[in-house]
Amino acid sequence: MLFIGPLGGSEVIVILIIVLIIFGPSKLPQMGQALGKAIKEFKKAGQELRSGVTDLDEEKDDKEKSSNATESKKDKEKKAS
């Protein structure tokens, strides 16, 4: 059974027929390719964004760890003095 979101099967078929009438059968493959490329680029951008956020988060954690290690060394030096 064909069901996409709030649209039922018959609504989707009517929409597809209207699109076929408006654009014709020769344009549909080109439109499909363009849509596929757009989706691929969108996913790629999303992955790059997630990767960038993860990298920034890791940098922040590394800075905090090095800062804590430096403070720990300073505390040890003060106690030894």
Residue pairs with C-beta under 8 A, 6 or more apart in sequence:
1 9
2 8
2 9
2 12
2 13
3 9
4 12
7 15
19 28
20 28
23 31
